[in-house]
Amino acid sequence: MSNRCYWIMRCDQHLLVLPGSDHLFLQDDVSEFAAAGAAVPLGEWRGCSCYAVEVDRFPAVAGAEAVPLRLVHGLGGEAAFAFAGRAVQLLDWQRNHRFCGHCGTATERLAGEYAMRCPACELIVYPRISPAMMVLIRKGEKLLLARSPHFKAGVFSALAGFVEPGETVEQCVVREVREEVGLEIANLRYFASQPWPFPNSLMIAFFADYAGGQITPDPREIEVAGWYAADELPTLPDPLSLARKLIEAALASDDAVVPPRVSLVS
């Protein structure tokens, strides 16, 4: 039986990949990188087991390149980006919870699940996932797009914000729209979701209709916001983002009632 498997290796926030190959990630014997660090099992990639590992430096591999996570989408597509994002989030979780947050004891990883356990006080820590909403608001033939000071220069997107404790995602949408731009919305409807590993979000996207108010941006969150027709759009987010898919779906539909996008990674 072959012991060969795939490895997603990270060093200094870069991943080692093989551009142009059909599998993208490195493939080698299980034992080849075993000493490089604590490997995290990811499941299967291209029919073989795959592991993520943090290393101090990358091995010399012919044709391999070190790239940031965002570039994986362009090199390997949506499935590769999602799988690499899973690896990065699990490596972050393992690194950030080496010691118990309650008593300070060194933790140990439980077998068979993603869980770090404290042997002293038995606190168990699972990978963190932060739910965040995104909403694209329509007013007649125009869409509300806004710019955060954290965006790339010139980029506008849909509104977004994190769900707070004790809050439903739907309540979060209404609150964030009020807080960020001072508007009321109606006819909220689900579009799709996307894991977003920067660093550990789950983006949940909606369409909504304008129901009242004047745009009043909160300067702490929004630099500028406005209504844009299809022929006057500003620079939009990267194609890999759920925000871009949300905007494109709205532009392709007269009423923005679009079936959810479902993408399965095998």
C-alpha positions, 0 to 999 in steps of 0.5 A, a space after each residue: 500500500 502506498 504511503 504517499 499523500 499531499 502536503 500543504 506546507 506553510 512558512 511565514 504566511 506563504 504556502 508551497 505549491 506547484 503551479 501548473 500541476 493538476 494537483 497543485 499541492 506537494 505529494 510525498 511519502 507520509 514520513 518525508 515531512 513528519 519531522 517538520 512539525 505537528 501535521 494536521 489531517 485535512 481529509 482527502 485531496 485528489 483521492 489521497 490523504 492530505 495534511 497541513 504542516 507549519 515549517 521553519 523553511 520550505 524544502 527544495 522542490 523543483 518547480 515549487 513556489 511560495 505564494 500567499 493564500 489569496 493566489 491559490 485561487 488563481 492557480 488552482 481554482 475555487 476548490 483548491 482555495 477552499 482546501 488551502 483555506 481550511 489548512 491555514 485556519 487549522 494551522 492557526 488554531 493549533 498554533 494559537 492554542 498550544 497552551 490552555 487559556 484558562 490555566 496555562 497548561 500545555 494542551 494536547 490534540 485529541 485524536 479523531 476530532 479537531 479539538 485541543 484539550 488541557 490535561 489539567 483542567 480539561 478545557 477543550 478548544 475547537 477551531 474558531 469560526 466567526 459568522 459574518 453577514 453580507 448584504 446587497 441592498 437594491 433600490 429600484 435599478 440601483 445597488 448600494 455599494 460602500 467603501 471601507 477604509 480597510 479595502 484596497 484603494 478604490 474598491 467598493 463592496 456590499 455591506 458586511 459585519 460580524 454577528 454579535 453574541 445572542 444575535 441571529 444572522 438576520 438581526 445582525 443584517 438589520 443592525 449593521 445596515 442601520 449602524 453603517 449607513 442609517 438605512 432600513 431594509 425589507 425582503 431579506 433573502 439568502 444567497 450563499 455562504 463562503 468560508 473566508 480564512 482571513 482569518 476565520 470567518 464564515 460569510 453569509 450573504 443576503 439580498 435585501 430591498 431598500 425600505 427607507 432612510 437617507 445614506 448616513 455613513 458611520 465614518 468609523 466603518 464606511 468612507 463613502 456609500 452610494 447607489 450605483 446603476 449597472 453602467 456606473 459601477 466602481 471597482 468591485 472586490 476580487 472574483 474569489 470573494 463572495 461579495 463579487 459573486 453576490 454583486 454579479 448575481 444581482 446584476 444578472 437578475 432583474 429582481 435579485 431573487 437568485 437560488 443559493 449557490 452550492 459548491 461541494 469540495 471533494 
